[in-house]
Amino acid sequence: MSAPRLVLLIGSQEALNAEFRPLEISDRRNKIRSLAQLGLIQTISQEDYNDGVVDIIDRYRDVIQDNEYVTADCLSYSETLKRTMAKEAKVALKASWIFSACGIIE
């Protein structure tokens, strides 16, 4: 199975990130798995992306319906983490839902 390239959260990014901040990494990953099982996290793999599936919103429009949602590009997110930045900013990025959804491990 190919790693996620694009991820979609159905719900509030701010609320989920607030919930994630105090959690340990393993608890964040477990939460992401639970959300995925509920259909609230959707992905497009790197393999599918390379095959031309590049619009995650269109692909999951029937799941999104009228709900609040946010998307992220895991490659772009990974590149952001590699840049030099203040320690607090990097800690905040690693405490976000995207870090766990993309499966980025340093």
C-alpha positions as CSV (number, residue, x, y, z in Angstrom):
1,M,0.0,0.0,0.0
2,S,1.3,3.4,-0.9
3,A,1.7,6.2,1.6
4,P,-0.9,9.0,1.6
5,R,-0.2,12.0,-0.7
6,L,-3.4,13.9,0.0
7,V,-5.5,13.8,3.1
8,L,-9.0,15.1,3.8
9,L,-10.5,15.8,7.2
10,I,-14.3,16.1,7.4
11,G,-14.8,18.3,10.4
12,S,-13.1,21.2,12.1
13,Q,-9.3,21.4,11.8
14,E,-9.1,23.8,14.7
15,A,-11.1,21.6,17.1
16,L,-9.2,18.5,16.2
17,N,-5.8,20.2,16.5
18,A,-6.9,21.5,19.9
19,E,-7.8,18.0,20.9
20,F,-4.4,16.7,19.6
21,R,-2.1,19.1,21.4
22,P,-2.0,17.4,24.8
23,L,-1.9,13.9,23.3
24,E,1.2,11.7,22.9
25,I,2.1,10.7,19.3
26,S,0.7,7.1,19.7
27,D,-2.6,8.5,21.0
28,R,-2.8,10.9,18.0
29,R,-2.2,8.1,15.6
30,N,-4.9,6.0,17.3
31,K,-7.3,8.9,17.0
32,I,-6.6,9.3,13.3
33,R,-7.2,5.6,12.8
34,S,-10.5,5.9,14.6
35,L,-11.5,8.9,12.5
36,A,-10.6,7.0,9.4
37,Q,-12.7,4.1,10.4
38,L,-15.6,6.5,10.9
39,G,-15.0,7.9,7.4
40,L,-13.9,11.3,8.7
41,I,-10.4,11.0,7.3
42,Q,-10.0,10.1,3.6
43,T,-6.8,9.8,1.6
44,I,-5.4,9.6,-1.9
45,S,-2.2,7.5,-2.0
46,Q,1.0,8.6,-3.7
47,E,0.4,5.8,-6.2
48,D,-3.1,7.0,-7.1
49,Y,-1.8,10.6,-7.3
50,N,0.9,9.5,-9.8
51,D,-1.9,7.8,-11.8
52,G,-3.8,11.1,-12.1
53,V,-6.1,11.1,-9.1
54,V,-5.3,14.6,-7.8
55,D,-8.6,16.0,-6.7
56,I,-9.5,14.7,-3.3
57,I,-12.5,17.0,-2.9
58,D,-14.1,15.7,-6.1
59,R,-13.3,12.1,-5.2
60,Y,-15.0,12.3,-1.8
61,R,-17.7,14.9,-2.6
62,D,-20.4,12.4,-1.7
63,V,-18.8,11.8,1.7
64,I,-18.2,15.5,2.4
65,Q,-21.7,16.6,1.5
66,D,-22.4,19.9,3.3
67,N,-19.9,19.3,6.1
68,E,-16.9,21.5,7.0
69,Y,-13.7,20.0,5.7
70,V,-10.0,20.7,5.1
71,T,-7.4,19.1,2.9
72,A,-3.6,18.8,3.0
73,D,-0.8,17.7,0.7
74,C,1.5,15.4,2.6
75,L,4.5,16.1,0.4
76,S,4.1,19.9,0.9
77,Y,3.6,19.4,4.6
78,S,6.7,17.2,4.8
79,E,8.7,19.9,3.0
80,T,7.4,22.5,5.5
81,L,8.6,20.4,8.4
82,K,12.1,20.2,6.8
83,R,12.5,23.9,6.7
84,T,14.3,25.8,9.4
85,M,11.7,27.3,11.7
86,A,11.2,28.2,15.3
87,K,11.0,25.2,17.6
88,E,7.5,26.2,18.8
89,A,6.2,26.3,15.2
90,K,7.6,22.9,14.4
91,V,6.1,21.5,17.6
92,A,2.7,22.9,16.6
93,L,3.0,21.4,13.1
94,K,3.9,18.0,14.6
95,A,0.9,18.2,17.0
96,S,-1.6,18.7,14.1
97,W,-3.9,16.1,12.7
98,I,-2.0,16.3,9.4
99,F,1.2,14.9,10.9
100,S,-0.6,11.7,12.0
101,A,-2.8,11.5,8.9
102,C,0.2,11.7,6.6
103,G,2.1,9.2,8.7
104,I,5.2,11.4,8.8
105,I,7.7,10.0,11.1
106,E,11.1,11.6,11.9
